Amino acid sequence: MAADPAAGSFLKTSALVWGDEVSSNSLWNIMAFLCIVWKLKFTHTAAIMSVMGGCMKVLSMPMSFILHAFLGHYQMLSLSSLSLTLGWSLLAISTSTIFLKMPVASCENYQLCIGDIQWFLFYASLALIVVGIVGHSISLQEFLNEQLSIRSMEDAEQLERDRPQLVASASMTTFVRLFCTFVLPFIEPWGARFGIPAFCVAAATFLFFRGSSGYVQVELSGSPIIRVFRVIVASCLKLWVPIPKDPRELYAKYDHENEELLSHTNRLRFLDKAAILSRSQTIEEQENQKWRLCTVTEVEETKIFFQMIPMWMTFIICGLVLSVGNTYFLQQAFNMNPRFLFITIQFLVFLREFSKSLSTHIFSFIAIMAHTFGGVKPKYIPAIGIAAGMFISIICCIVAALVESMRLSRIATTPMSIFWLIPQFILFGTMTGIVEDNILLFVVIQSPDSMKMSMSLLTVGVLGVGMISSVLSVYVTGHVSAEKWGQSWFGETIDKSRLDNYYWLLSGMSFINLVLYGLVAFWFDYKELESSSIRSQQQQDVNEGMLHYHEE
């Protein structure tokens, strides 16, 4: 029997998934390198990783716009794969000893030996890696789903015969994840440790291009977020036009097939001006002026967008805590007794990811039980989940503060075992899983069909802003603490700092944020769900390529 090119193309595309696993699970090694080898100040290292992780989320929306308006999935995957390959390659080169100002043996202070070329290559590599990861996160899953959906429509029996290969692909993904967690961190030298991701991503990119002839490409659909700007512009252009008392006088024609029609609401009436018909022109003439006339449905979509803004603001603190957990928690681990039985830094990272995955399934089960036996309406479950995640973040910061206080008190005697970090890593993984899962689910459910993906990416961008804001938070906290107590909470090293005080501050900020979130959630106008299954709604929308979260 002749080989099926569609199946081969799908499996070649799946190789990019393996490359992404290598990339996402190797990022924390960058922080280890900066701390252990280059010996940067721990706040400097945390700032680099926070900005990098935040940019991965913030860039999702603008790159999605470019994807849907100009490039398409194949072109985006091609460019981002090349960017990822070049990025990891440059990182491997920049972390080697090639560009040092003097031999390693002569470097008493390693930072002074790092050449300008080395710094340039390092920062350039991080930028390319960020672009590559973001490009894959917004394109890869949707592109794979396009190949599968078309293939299943053409030949369902052939798709069933390919199932063993799909299972093998999933198994390979798991193997890659375990390899990056438990094997890659022990490979020496550092250039080789970063060279392996470069090789894997390059091989995945090569396989992807090998299957180009068999890919099915879907036409560009444009970015739905443009409608929001059209409504705002059209409303401002009709600033002095009175709003009709009868909403039936507004322009309600809708020519987008397979998308929901939204009824008029009385909130944010100013935006209704965008749907006012002019008496000086015919309807046909006005329909061609997209930036002066919008439909009622487009206006209502924009109202939903503005309604989400207060909710988005409460997610910024969540992003800040995520950034701290991904940076300073690891900094603590680097400065503790590195081994206790089987407990290592690699195990803590694995435990964090495992807790993140497990928590989403546990909460899903609790949500189903609450709906089935407790009568909780499905539309409220994601909001409850977000609140639960925020509460766990408070507990996580408190536990981290207590552990750090114990660690600082024992620096002069016996260093604390890394074993003591297990609770806060479990809590952090649990919080991350519940918060991210329910934030995405909340936005997907409450958004109109045409804007689910755009609103999801904007939400991720807000979390990214929170991650980047951790840099400002550390700077302001250090400056204020130095003025008030004569010594900054962030010293030259983590052992000369008071991270425990900063964790207490974060727990207080998280508590205030939880209260504000409760007020916003109480007054939020929730959309009713037709389906009784909260999880089926999530699987339908998220698994079709709405979003991928990467743990930076």
C-alpha positions as CSV (number, residue, x, y, z in Angstrom):
1,M,0.0,0.0,0.0
2,A,1.3,3.4,-0.9
3,A,2.4,5.7,1.9
4,D,-0.2,8.3,2.8
5,P,1.4,11.8,2.4
6,A,-1.1,13.4,4.7
7,A,-0.2,11.1,7.6
8,G,3.5,11.7,7.1
9,S,2.9,15.4,7.0
10,F,1.0,15.3,10.2
11,L,3.7,13.3,12.0
12,K,6.4,15.6,10.6
13,T,4.5,18.6,12.0
14,S,4.3,16.7,15.4
15,A,8.1,16.8,15.5
16,L,7.7,20.6,16.3
17,V,5.8,19.6,19.4
18,W,8.8,17.6,20.6
19,G,11.1,20.6,19.8
20,D,8.7,22.8,21.9
21,E,8.9,20.4,24.8
22,V,12.7,20.7,24.7
23,S,12.6,24.5,24.5
24,S,10.0,25.0,27.3
25,N,11.6,22.5,29.7
26,S,15.1,23.8,29.1
27,L,14.4,27.5,29.8
28,W,15.1,27.2,33.5
29,N,18.6,26.1,32.7
30,I,19.3,29.6,31.5
31,M,18.6,30.9,35.0
32,A,20.9,28.2,36.5
33,F,23.7,29.3,34.1
34,L,23.4,32.9,34.9
35,C,23.5,32.2,38.7
36,I,26.1,29.5,38.7
37,V,28.5,30.4,35.9
38,W,28.2,34.1,35.2
39,K,27.3,34.7,38.8
40,L,25.0,37.6,38.1
41,K,23.3,39.4,41.0
42,F,20.2,37.3,41.7
43,T,17.8,40.2,41.1
44,H,19.5,40.8,37.7
45,T,19.0,37.1,36.8
46,A,15.4,37.2,38.0
47,A,14.7,40.4,36.0
48,I,16.1,38.8,32.8
49,M,13.9,35.7,33.2
50,S,10.8,37.7,34.2
51,V,11.0,40.0,31.2
52,M,11.6,37.0,29.0
53,G,8.7,35.1,30.4
54,G,6.4,38.1,30.3
55,C,7.3,38.9,26.7
56,M,6.3,35.4,25.7
57,K,2.8,36.2,26.9
58,V,2.6,39.9,25.9
59,L,3.6,39.2,22.3
60,S,0.9,36.5,21.8
61,M,-1.7,39.1,20.8
62,P,0.3,41.2,18.3
63,M,1.8,38.1,16.7
64,S,-1.6,36.5,16.5
65,F,-2.8,39.6,14.6
66,I,0.1,39.3,12.2
67,L,-0.7,35.6,11.9
68,H,-4.3,36.0,10.9
69,A,-4.0,39.2,8.9
70,F,-0.9,38.6,6.9
71,L,1.0,35.3,7.2
72,G,-1.1,32.2,7.9
73,H,-0.2,29.2,10.1
74,Y,2.4,27.6,7.7
75,Q,4.4,30.8,7.2
76,M,4.2,31.6,11.0
77,L,5.5,28.1,11.9
78,S,8.2,28.3,9.3
79,L,9.5,31.7,10.5
80,S,9.2,30.9,14.2
81,S,10.9,27.5,13.8
82,L,13.9,29.2,12.1
83,S,13.9,31.8,14.9
84,L,13.9,29.1,17.6
85,T,16.7,27.2,15.9
86,L,18.9,30.3,15.5
87,G,18.1,31.4,19.1
88,W,19.2,28.2,20.8
89,S,22.2,28.0,18.5
90,L,23.3,31.5,19.5
91,L,22.6,30.7,23.1
92,A,24.9,27.7,22.9
93,I,27.7,29.9,21.4
94,S,27.2,32.8,23.8
95,T,27.5,30.5,26.9
96,S,30.7,28.9,25.7
97,T,34.2,30.3,26.4
98,I,34.8,31.4,22.9
99,F,34.2,35.1,23.3
100,L,35.6,35.6,26.8
101,K,38.0,38.6,27.1
102,M,40.6,36.3,28.7
103,P,41.2,32.6,29.5
104,V,38.9,31.1,32.1
105,A,41.8,30.3,34.4
106,S,42.7,34.0,34.6
107,C,39.1,35.2,35.4
108,E,38.9,36.0,39.1
109,N,35.7,37.8,38.5
110,Y,33.8,36.0,35.7
111,Q,31.5,38.9,35.0
112,L,34.5,41.1,34.0
113,C,35.6,38.5,31.5
114,I,32.3,38.4,29.6
115,G,32.9,40.2,26.3
116,D,30.5,42.6,24.6
117,I,30.0,40.2,21.7
118,Q,29.1,37.5,24.2
119,W,26.5,39.7,25.8
120,F,25.0,40.7,22.4
121,L,24.7,37.1,21.3
122,F,23.1,36.2,24.6
123,Y,20.4,38.8,24.5
124,A,19.8,38.3,20.8
125,S,19.4,34.5,21.4
126,L,16.8,35.2,24.1
127,A,14.8,37.5,21.8
128,L,14.8,34.9,19.0
129,I,13.8,32.1,21.4
130,V,10.9,34.3,22.7
131,V,9.7,34.9,19.1
132,G,10.0,31.3,18.2
133,I,8.1,30.0,21.3
134,V,5.3,32.6,20.9
135,G,5.0,31.8,17.1
136,H,4.6,28.1,17.9
137,S,2.2,28.7,20.8
138,I,-0.3,30.6,18.6
139,S,0.1,28.4,15.5
140,L,1.2,24.9,16.1
141,Q,-1.9,23.3,17.7
142,E,-4.3,25.0,15.4
143,F,-2.3,24.0,12.4
144,L,-2.2,20.4,13.6
145,N,-6.0,20.5,14.2
146,E,-6.5,21.8,10.7
147,Q,-4.6,18.8,9.3
148,L,-6.5,16.3,11.5
149,S,-9.9,17.8,10.9
150,I,-9.5,17.8,7.1
151,R,-8.0,14.4,7.2
152,S,-10.8,12.9,9.3
153,M,-13.4,14.3,6.9
154,E,-11.7,12.8,3.9
155,D,-10.9,9.4,5.3
156,A,-12.0,8.5,8.9
157,E,-10.9,4.9,8.5
158,Q,-7.3,5.9,7.6
159,L,-7.2,8.2,10.6
160,E,-8.1,5.3,12.8
161,R,-5.3,3.3,11.3
162,D,-2.9,6.1,12.1
163,R,-3.8,6.1,15.8
164,P,-0.8,4.0,16.8
165,Q,1.5,6.5,15.2
166,L,-0.3,9.3,17.1
167,V,0.1,7.4,20.4
168,A,3.8,7.0,19.6
169,S,4.0,10.7,19.0
170,A,2.5,11.4,22.4
171,S,4.8,8.9,24.1
172,M,7.8,10.6,22.4
173,T,6.6,13.9,23.8
174,T,6.5,12.5,27.3
175,F,10.0,11.0,26.9
176,V,11.4,14.3,25.8
177,R,9.9,16.0,28.8
178,L,11.4,13.5,31.2
179,F,14.8,13.7,29.4
180,C,14.9,17.5,29.7
181,T,13.9,17.4,33.4
182,F,16.2,14.6,34.7
183,V,19.0,14.2,32.1
184,L,19.7,17.5,30.3
185,P,20.6,19.5,33.5
186,F,23.5,17.1,34.3
187,I,25.2,17.4,30.9
188,E,28.5,19.3,30.8
189,P,29.7,21.7,29.5
190,W,27.0,24.4,29.4
191,G,27.5,25.0,25.6
192,A,26.5,21.3,25.1
193,R,23.6,21.6,27.5
194,F,22.2,24.4,25.3
195,G,23.4,22.8,22.1
196,I,21.1,19.8,22.6
197,P,17.9,22.0,22.4
198,A,19.4,23.7,19.4
199,F,20.0,20.4,17.7
200,C,16.5,19.0,18.6
201,V,14.7,22.2,17.4
202,A,16.8,22.2,14.1
203,A,15.9,18.5,13.5
204,A,12.2,19.2,14.2
205,T,12.4,22.2,11.8
206,F,14.0,20.0,9.1
207,L,11.3,17.4,9.4
208,F,8.6,20.1,9.3
209,F,9.9,21.4,6.0
210,R,10.2,17.9,4.7
211,G,6.4,17.5,4.9
212,S,5.6,20.9,3.3
213,S,4.1,19.4,0.2
214,G,1.4,17.5,2.1
215,Y,0.1,20.3,4.3
216,V,-3.3,21.8,3.8
217,Q,-3.4,25.5,4.3
218,V,-6.5,27.5,5.3
219,E,-7.3,30.9,4.0
220,L,-6.6,33.9,6.2
221,S,-9.6,35.0,8.3
222,G,-8.3,38.4,9.6
223,S,-8.1,39.4,13.3
224,P,-11.5,39.9,15.1
225,I,-9.9,42.5,17.4
226,I,-10.0,45.0,14.6
227,R,-13.8,45.2,15.1
228,V,-13.2,46.7,18.6
229,F,-11.1,49.5,17.1
230,R,-13.7,50.0,14.4
231,V,-16.5,50.4,16.9
232,I,-14.4,52.9,19.0
233,V,-13.5,55.0,15.9
234,A,-17.1,55.0,14.6
235,S,-18.5,56.0,18.0
236,C,-16.0,58.9,18.2
237,L,-16.8,60.1,14.7
238,K,-20.5,60.3,15.7
239,L,-19.8,62.0,19.1
240,W,-22.5,64.6,18.7
241,V,-25.1,62.4,17.1
242,P,-27.9,61.6,19.6
243,I,-28.6,57.9,20.4
244,P,-32.0,56.6,19.3
245,K,-34.4,55.7,22.1
246,D,-35.5,52.7,20.2
247,P,-32.6,50.2,19.7
248,R,-34.4,48.8,16.7
249,E,-33.3,51.9,14.8
250,L,-29.7,50.8,15.1
251,Y,-28.0,49.0,12.2
252,A,-28.4,45.3,12.9
253,K,-27.5,43.6,9.6
254,Y,-24.9,40.8,10.1
255,D,-23.3,39.1,7.2
256,H,-20.8,36.9,9.0
257,E,-21.9,33.3,8.6
258,N,-21.6,30.7,11.4
259,E,-21.2,33.3,14.1
260,E,-23.6,34.2,16.9
261,L,-25.9,37.2,16.8
262,L,-25.8,39.3,19.9
263,S,-28.9,41.2,21.2
264,H,-28.7,44.9,22.1
265,T,-28.0,45.8,25.8
266,N,-28.3,49.1,27.6
267,R,-24.8,49.1,29.1
268,L,-22.1,51.5,27.7
269,R,-24.7,53.2,25.5
270,F,-22.0,55.6,24.0
271,L,-20.7,52.7,21.9
272,D,-24.2,52.4,20.3
273,K,-23.3,55.5,18.3
274,A,-21.2,53.2,16.0
275,A,-24.5,51.5,14.8
276,I,-26.4,54.7,14.1
277,L,-27.5,55.1,10.5
278,S,-27.0,58.4,8.8
279,R,-29.9,60.0,7.0
280,S,-27.7,61.8,4.4
281,Q,-26.5,58.5,2.8
282,T,-28.0,55.3,1.6
283,I,-27.6,52.1,3.6
284,E,-25.5,50.6,0.8
285,E,-23.1,53.6,0.8
286,Q,-22.7,53.4,4.6
287,E,-22.1,49.6,4.5
288,N,-18.9,50.2,2.5
289,Q,-17.6,52.6,5.2
290,K,-16.6,50.0,7.8
291,W,-14.9,52.5,10.1
292,R,-18.1,54.7,10.3
293,L,-20.8,52.1,10.6
294,C,-20.8,48.9,12.7
295,T,-23.5,46.3,13.4
296,V,-25.2,45.9,16.8
297,T,-23.4,42.6,17.2
298,E,-20.1,44.2,16.7
299,V,-21.0,46.9,19.2
300,E,-22.1,44.3,21.8
301,E,-18.8,42.4,21.2
302,T,-16.9,45.6,22.0
303,K,-19.1,46.1,25.2
304,I,-18.0,42.6,26.3
305,F,-14.4,43.6,25.7
306,F,-14.7,46.7,27.9
307,Q,-16.6,44.7,30.6
308,M,-13.5,42.4,30.8
309,I,-11.1,45.2,31.6
310,P,-11.7,45.3,35.4
311,M,-11.4,41.6,35.5
312,W,-8.1,41.7,33.6
313,M,-6.7,44.2,36.0
314,T,-7.1,41.7,38.9
315,F,-5.0,39.2,36.9
316,I,-1.9,41.3,37.0
317,I,-1.0,40.3,40.6
318,C,-1.4,36.7,39.5
319,G,1.2,37.2,36.8
320,L,3.5,38.9,39.4
321,V,3.3,35.8,41.7
322,L,3.8,33.5,38.7
323,S,7.0,35.4,37.9
324,V,8.3,35.2,41.5
325,G,7.6,31.5,41.7
326,N,9.5,30.9,38.5
327,T,12.5,32.9,39.5
328,Y,13.1,33.5,43.2
329,F,11.8,30.0,44.2
330,L,14.5,28.6,42.1
331,Q,17.0,31.0,43.5
332,Q,16.2,29.6,47.0
333,A,16.9,26.1,45.7
334,F,20.3,27.1,44.2
335,N,21.3,28.3,47.7
336,M,20.2,25.2,49.7
337,N,21.6,21.8,50.3
338,P,21.1,20.5,46.8
339,R,20.5,16.8,47.6
340,F,18.2,15.0,50.0
341,L,17.6,11.4,49.0
342,F,16.1,11.8,45.5
343,I,15.1,15.5,46.1
344,T,17.0,17.7,43.6
345,I,16.2,20.9,41.8
346,Q,15.2,18.9,38.8
347,F,12.8,17.0,41.0
348,L,11.3,20.2,42.3
349,V,10.7,21.4,38.7
350,F,9.1,18.1,37.8
351,L,7.0,18.3,41.0
352,R,5.8,21.8,40.1
353,E,4.7,20.7,36.6
354,F,3.1,17.5,38.0
355,S,1.1,19.5,40.6
356,K,0.1,22.0,37.9
357,S,-1.3,19.2,35.7
358,L,-2.9,17.3,38.5
359,S,-4.6,20.3,40.1
360,T,-6.5,21.1,36.9
361,H,-8.0,17.5,36.8
362,I,-8.9,17.6,40.5
363,F,-10.6,21.0,40.2
364,S,-12.5,19.8,37.2
365,F,-13.8,16.8,39.1
366,I,-14.8,19.1,42.0
367,A,-16.5,21.4,39.6
368,I,-18.5,18.6,38.1
369,M,-19.5,17.4,41.6
370,A,-20.5,20.9,42.6
371,H,-22.7,21.3,39.6
372,T,-24.2,17.9,39.7
373,F,-24.9,17.6,43.5
374,G,-24.6,21.2,44.7
375,G,-26.5,23.0,42.0
376,V,-23.7,25.4,41.3
377,K,-24.3,27.0,37.9
378,P,-21.6,26.3,35.3
379,K,-21.2,29.9,34.5
380,Y,-19.9,30.6,38.0
381,I,-17.4,27.7,38.2
382,P,-14.4,29.4,36.4
383,A,-14.8,32.5,38.6
384,I,-14.8,30.3,41.7
385,G,-11.7,28.5,40.4
386,I,-9.9,31.8,39.9
387,A,-10.7,32.8,43.5
388,A,-9.5,29.4,44.7
389,G,-6.2,29.8,42.8
390,M,-5.7,33.3,44.2
391,F,-6.3,32.0,47.8
392,I,-3.8,29.2,47.2
393,S,-1.3,31.9,46.0
394,I,-1.6,33.6,49.4
395,I,-0.9,30.4,51.2
396,C,2.0,29.7,48.8
397,C,3.6,33.1,49.6
398,I,3.1,32.6,53.3
399,V,4.8,29.2,53.2
400,A,7.6,30.6,51.1
401,A,8.2,33.4,53.6
402,L,8.3,30.9,56.5
403,V,10.8,28.6,54.7
404,E,13.0,31.5,53.7
405,S,13.0,32.8,57.3
406,M,14.2,29.4,58.5
407,R,16.8,29.3,55.7
408,L,18.3,32.7,56.6
409,S,18.5,31.7,60.3
410,R,20.6,28.6,59.5
411,I,23.0,30.1,57.0
412,A,25.8,30.3,59.6
413,T,25.3,26.8,60.9
414,T,23.9,23.9,58.8
415,P,22.4,24.8,55.4
416,M,18.8,23.8,55.1
417,S,17.9,20.9,52.9
418,I,16.1,21.5,49.6
419,F,13.5,19.1,51.0
420,W,11.9,22.1,52.8
421,L,11.0,23.7,49.4
422,I,8.6,20.8,48.4
423,P,5.4,22.4,50.0
424,Q,5.8,25.8,48.3
425,F,6.6,24.2,44.9
426,I,3.5,22.0,45.2
427,L,1.4,25.0,46.2
428,F,2.9,27.0,43.4
429,G,2.2,24.3,40.8
430,T,-1.3,23.9,42.1
431,M,-2.0,27.6,42.0
432,T,-0.6,28.0,38.5
433,G,-2.7,25.1,37.2
434,I,-6.0,26.3,38.7
435,V,-5.5,30.0,38.0
436,E,-4.3,29.6,34.4
437,D,-6.9,26.9,33.6
438,N,-9.9,28.8,35.0
439,I,-8.8,32.2,33.7
440,L,-8.7,30.8,30.2
441,L,-12.0,29.0,30.7
442,F,-13.7,32.1,32.1
443,V,-12.6,34.2,29.2
444,V,-13.5,31.6,26.6
445,I,-17.0,31.2,28.1
446,Q,-17.8,34.9,28.5
447,S,-16.4,36.0,25.1
448,P,-18.4,36.0,21.9
449,D,-17.7,33.2,19.5
450,S,-15.8,35.4,17.1
451,M,-13.5,36.8,19.7
452,K,-12.7,33.8,21.9
453,M,-9.1,33.4,20.7
454,S,-8.3,37.2,20.7
455,M,-9.7,37.6,24.2
456,S,-7.8,34.6,25.4
457,L,-4.5,36.0,24.0
458,L,-5.2,39.4,25.5
459,T,-5.7,37.7,28.9
460,V,-2.4,35.9,28.5
461,G,-0.9,39.3,27.7
462,V,-2.2,40.7,31.0
463,L,-0.5,37.9,32.9
464,G,2.6,38.8,31.0
465,V,2.4,42.4,32.1
466,G,2.2,41.1,35.6
467,M,5.3,39.0,35.1
468,I,7.2,42.0,33.8
469,S,5.9,44.2,36.6
470,S,7.7,42.0,39.1
471,V,10.9,43.8,38.0
472,L,9.4,47.1,38.9
473,S,8.0,45.6,42.1
474,V,11.5,44.5,43.2
475,Y,13.0,47.8,42.4
476,V,10.4,49.9,44.3
477,T,10.4,47.5,47.2
478,G,14.2,47.6,47.4
479,H,14.3,51.4,47.2
480,V,11.5,51.9,49.8
481,S,13.0,49.3,52.2
482,A,16.4,50.9,52.0
483,E,15.0,54.4,52.9
484,K,12.7,53.1,55.7
485,W,15.0,50.6,57.4
486,G,18.4,51.6,56.1
487,Q,19.0,48.3,54.3
488,S,17.4,47.1,51.1
489,W,15.5,43.8,51.2
490,F,17.5,42.8,48.0
491,G,21.2,42.7,48.7
492,E,24.1,41.6,46.6
493,T,23.3,37.9,47.2
494,I,20.2,36.1,48.2
495,D,21.8,35.2,51.6
496,K,22.2,39.0,52.3
497,S,18.6,39.7,51.3
498,R,15.3,39.5,53.0
499,L,13.2,37.6,50.5
500,D,11.0,36.4,53.4
501,N,9.8,40.0,53.9
502,Y,9.1,40.3,50.2
503,Y,7.1,37.1,50.2
504,W,5.0,38.5,53.1
505,L,4.4,41.7,51.1
506,L,3.3,39.5,48.1
507,S,0.9,37.6,50.4
508,G,-0.6,40.9,51.5
509,M,-0.9,42.2,47.9
510,S,-2.5,38.9,46.9
511,F,-5.0,39.2,49.7
512,I,-6.0,42.7,48.7
513,N,-6.2,41.5,45.0
514,L,-8.5,38.6,46.0
515,V,-10.9,41.1,47.8
516,L,-10.9,43.3,44.7
517,Y,-11.5,40.3,42.4
518,G,-14.4,39.2,44.6
519,L,-16.1,42.6,44.1
520,V,-15.5,42.6,40.4
521,A,-16.7,39.0,40.1
522,F,-19.8,39.8,42.1
523,W,-20.8,42.6,39.8
524,F,-19.8,40.9,36.6
525,D,-22.6,40.2,34.1
526,Y,-22.2,36.4,33.5
527,K,-23.1,34.8,30.2
528,E,-25.5,31.8,30.5
529,L,-24.2,28.5,29.3
530,E,-26.3,26.1,27.2
531,S,-24.1,23.1,28.0
532,S,-24.2,21.5,31.4
533,S,-20.7,20.3,31.1
534,I,-18.1,22.9,32.0
535,R,-15.2,20.7,31.0
536,S,-16.6,19.9,27.6
537,Q,-16.8,23.6,26.8
538,Q,-13.2,24.0,27.7
539,Q,-12.0,21.0,25.7
540,Q,-14.0,22.2,22.7
541,D,-12.4,25.7,22.7
542,V,-9.0,25.3,24.3
543,N,-7.9,22.1,22.6
544,E,-8.8,23.5,19.2
545,G,-5.8,25.8,19.5
546,M,-7.1,28.6,21.6
547,L,-3.9,28.8,23.6
548,H,-0.8,27.1,24.9
549,Y,0.7,27.9,28.3
550,H,4.5,27.6,28.6
551,E,6.1,27.6,32.0
552,E,8.9,30.0,31.7
